Amino acid sequence: FLQHPELISFLYPTIRPAVKVHDTRQLLVVGTISSGTSQVAQDLKKLGLEIGHENAETSWSFVRDGTVSWFHGIRYIPRPGMDVNAKTNNSGGENILFLSQVKDLCRELQPQMGFHPFMFRDGKCSLRQSWGDCWRDECEDIVQEEWGCGLRSRNDKRDDNKLHQRRDDCETPFNKVLHQVRHPLRTIESLVAKFCIGGVEGKVQPSFLIFANALFPQHNFSEMSCIEAAGYYVDEYNSAIVRARELGLVDDQFFHVEEATPCQIAEAAGFMDSDSVYSPSRDRVLKVCNSESSNSAANQLMKSTENRYNTGLVSLHWDDLLGSRKKAGDDDLQKRIKRLTRDLGYDAT
């Protein structure tokens, strides 16, 4: 009934209308892997919202209020060889480097990375099909459309038949886009615990290397140590979202996951506003957040109960970011992560 709720409307007069791929949802939260996106999605659901984690496909999933995702951040990452930078948005048509990176991402399914084409739309392939030509083609179509779409504006015709400029060229629009951040050192620790085979001194999982090398080809992640691969990924991903935020393409209300309550995130997301996309969702959030005491879970800082990969396994300090396989004593990564830490509003001492 997600596709055709009108068929049972005689039983449920107030049933929610269908939300199609081009319909606006209230919220998109983007943040790196290991920044706590799974936890945020779960806690927003507890407010009575339909929120997907890495999933924006509304024909089969109850995710009609929004999505919390790392991979949807690809909207704000410049396309290699095509978008010189987000500010000038120079474009040179279909570029060989860009298309090569797309094929690298889609050659094989990498379930450890939390991405599948079906999480964007119900397309031409069946979930009963294994990864093959159909899913590979669907993946390439979606990645080409989504990559950098948030850096490009578009004109839409509405009911008045006039052109209205949207702030992006993405297939699925969101009313609010928030940047979720976690202290970079803590994020790197969790990534090392999750993707490094054999610990800090071990090898990086191939799936992570495929995605990092494709998204940020200015680095050769395959030559890096585990800490370096995690660190440069965290820096490049967050820096891309920060640049998009500075350009007004992502909303200003970024939040520290360590210091936010579910109700504070919902408020920043506009769920309490009179012009929110779906008013019954607004009513549910207001009821939970305004009627419950300050001691309730909705008004308390979130506690990590999801994807606890790093439970006392890895603890990093600034000096752990010094040195590389290329040059002993190299401080480039440390400088980058300290700058990023300050840019995200954390203490970098």
N, C-alpha and C positions, 0 to 999 in steps of 0.2 A: 504493500500500500504506500510505500515511499514514492513510487513513480506515479500512481494514480489514486491519491487519497479521496478524490471525488466519488469513487465507486462505493465507498462505505460512509459517505458523509451523512446519509440518512440515519445511520446509527450513531454517528459522532458529529453533530452539527458544527462543533468548534475545532474539528481536526485541522492540523496544520497543512497548508498548501504544499505541493511538491516544490522542491528547490532543484533547479536544473543547473547544468554546468556553467551557464552564463549568468546566473542569478547572483546578486550580491549577498554575501554573508557578513556578519558583523565583525569578525575578528580573525586575523592571521597573526600568530606569534612566531617569530623566527629566532633561532639561537643555535649555536654549534652543537654537535654531538657532545654528550656528557655535560651539558649545561643545565640539565634538569627539565627538559621539555616534557618527558613522560610524566613526571610528578605534577607539573603545572596543568597538563591536560586532565589528569585524574582529579585534581582538586577543583578545577573549574566545573567538571561534571557534577561534583557534589553540590554545586549551587543550583542544580536543575538545568544545566545547559547541555546542549548536544555539541560536544567538542571532540574532534578527532586528533589522534596523535599520528603524525605523518600521513594522515588520510583526509582528503577533501572530497571524496566521491560520495555524493548524496543520494544516488539511486538505490543503493543497497546498504548504506551505513547511516546511522543516526549521528550525523556530523553537520547538521544544518546551521548551527550557530557559528561554527568556525573551526580552525585548525591550529595546532601547535606543532611545529615541524622544523627540522634542520634543513631538509632538502628543498623545501619551498623557498629557502633563502637564495636559491639559484637565480631567482628573479632579479636580484640586486648585485649579482656577480657579473662583471663585464665579460662578454664573449671573447675568447682568445683570438687575437688577430683582427677583430671586427670593431669592438667598442674600445677605442684608445683609452678613454676613461669616462666615467659617468657624467662628468661636467660637460665636456664637449660632445660626447656621444658620436664621435666620428665613426662612420660605418662604410665599409667597402664591399657590400654585397656578400654573397656566400663565400666564405673563406676556407681554403683547404685545411688550414690548421684547426679551425673551429669544427668543421665536419669530421675531422680525424678524432678530435677529443670526444665528440658525441658518440662516435662508433665505439671508442674505448669504453665509455660508460655503459653502453647497451649490448656489448658483445655477449656477455654472460650475466645471468642473474646473480646478484650479490646480496642475499637476504640479510647478512650481518649489518648492512649499511642502512637498513630501514627504508629502502626505496623500491617501489614497484609501480609500473605505469598505471595499473588499475587504481592506485590511490589518488590519481588525478581525475580520471573520468572512466566511465563505462564505455569502452571503445569497441573495436571490431574483433577482439580475441576473447576466447572463452577461458575462464579460470581453470577449466578442466584440461586445457592444453599445457603441456610442458613448455619450457622456454625454447622457442624456435624462431623461425622466420617471422611469424605473425607478431609475436610479442616483441621481437627485436625491431621490427619496422614501427610498431606502435610506440615503443620506447624512444626511438630516434625522432619520431614526429613530435612527441611531447617535449623531449629535452630541447629540441631546436626551437619550439615555440616558447617554452618557459625561460630558457637561459637568457638573462638580461632583459626580460620583458618589462620588468619594473622600472627600467631606466629609459623606456621609450613611451611617450604619450600616444594617445590615439583619439580619433573622433568617432563618436557613436551617434546614430540617429535614434531619437526617442519618439514618444507618441506625438509630439508636436511637429515631427518631421524636420526638426532643426538639428544641426550638428552641435554636439556638446563634447567638450574635451575632457577625456578621462586622464587621470594622472599616470596611467600605465597602459601597456599593450598586452596585458595578461588575459588569458581566456576566462579565468574565474576572478571576479572582483571582490575585494574585501573593503568594508567600510573603514576599519582601523587596522593598521599594521604596526605591531609593537616589537621592539628588539629586546629579547630576554638575554641577560648576561649573568655570568658567574665569574668569580675571581679567576683570572687566567691561569694562575699557578694551580689552583684546585681543579680546573678543567683539564689541564695538561696531565695532572696526576691520574685522573679518572680515565683519560684516553690511553695512557700508558698501561694501566691495569687491564683495560678492555682489549686493546689491539696489539700489545707487544707480547710475542710468543717467547716465554722464558724470562719475563720481567724486564727491568730497565735496560739491561745489557743485551736483551734478546733481539729477535728480528721482528719487523713490522708485518702484521697480517697482510697478505696480498690484496684482499678486498679494500682495505684502507688505502693502500698505495695506488690502486687503480683509480679510486675517486679523487684522491688528493692530487695526483699527477694530471688527471684530466681537468679538474677545476682550476688548478693553479700551475700551469705549465712553465711559469717563470722559475719554478724550483724543480730540482730533480729529487723527489722524495725517496727514490729507490737507493740513493747514495747516502741517506741520512741515518743517524742513530735514531732509536725509538723516541727519545725525548725531543730531538730536533724535528722529526716528522710531525709529532703531535703539536709542538710549539709553533712551527711555521703555519700549520693548518689553522690553529686557533687565531693567530695574528691575521692571516689573509682573510679568513671568513669574517671575523668581527670588523676588520678595517673596511671591508666592502660595505657592510651594513651601516657603519658609522658614516661613510661618505654619502650613502643614499639618504641617511637621516639629515645630514647637513644640507642636502639639496631639496629637502622637503618631500622626498619620495617615500620615506618611512616616518611615522609619527614621532614626535619629540619625546613622548612618555616612555622611554626605555626604563627597564626596571631591573634591580638586583634580585636574583631569585632567592638569595639568602635573607633578604630583608623585606620581602613582600608577603602579604596575606592574600588569599584567594579573592576576598572582597575588594582589596585595593587594585588588583589586576583587573577585575571585572569593571571597576569604575574607570580605570585608565582606558579600558577597551571600549567604553561608551555604552555598556549594557544598561547603565542607570539613566542614560539620557532620554529625553522625550522623543528624539528622532532616531532611536535605535531601530535596526532593521525589522525586528519582530517583537512587537509589544508584549505578548505573553511571556517571552523570555525575560524581558525587562521586569515584569511584575514578579516573576519568580525570584530573580536576583535581589530585588529590593526587599522582598519579604524575608529572605534568608539573612541578608546582610544588615538590615535595619532592625529586625525584630529579635535577632539572637544577641546574647550578651557578648561583651568584649572577650569573654573567656571561651567562646565557642570556637571550633576548628576553623570556621569560615573567616574569623577575625584574628586568627593567630598565625604566626609565621609558619610556613610550610615545613613539614618534617619529611625527610627522605624515606620513602617506603618502596619506591619503584627503582628497578635497575641499579641496585647497589653493588656495582662491580668493585669499587675501591673501598673496601671496609678494612682500613688499617694496612693495606698492602703496599702502597706507594706514598711517600712523603717527600716533596721536593722543596728546595730552597733556591734562592736566586743564583748561587754559585753553581748549582747543577745545570744551569743553562749555558755555562761557559764551555768553550772548546767544541770542536767538531772533527769529523773525519778528514776534513780538508786542511784545517790549520789549527794547531794546538793553541789554546788561549783565545780563540776567536770569540768576541763578545757581541757579535751582531744579533744573535737570537735574544740574548739577555736585554740588550738595548731596546729591541722591538717589543718584547713582552712588558718591560717596564713602562714604555711609552703607552702601549695599549692599556695597561692597567690604570694609568692616570687618566687616559681618555675616557675610560669606562667609569670613572668616579671612585676608584679604589685607592688605598694607600699603597704606594710602590716602594716603601722603605724596607 
